[in-house]
């Protein structure tokens, strides 16, 4: 059975997202991968090296400022697994960006599955629509 809601999040996913942003801003990329990514996802989705390359790319854009959450988060529960998509906007030296975090809780708390960041909001939506 799948339950889909488009509304507020349950709070735990937002806490994981806040923790991710805190560690991202501090440059603690190893901590993010060690604590906010399920080990099995390092095989199925993005490897440790791919995560690290992504974080280094984001860092190369300059400091993130004016990060704010967007309204309209979505949460889906299927077979006991909760998936949450949370959107943000931010600015930096390269311009205005849109960000979507896809977080998943398989019973051990929310962890990152996918991050999409782009200056085009439609691109970010397409990259995360399947989750």
Secondary structure as UniProt FT lines:
FT   STRAND          2..7
FT   HELIX           12..26
FT   HELIX           29..36
FT   TURN            39..40
FT   HELIX           41..44
FT   HELIX           48..60
FT   STRAND          65..69
FT   STRAND          73..78
FT   TURN            79..80
FT   STRAND          81..92
FT   TURN            93..94
FT   STRAND          95..105
FT   STRAND          110..118
FT   HELIX           121..128
FT   TURN            129..130
//
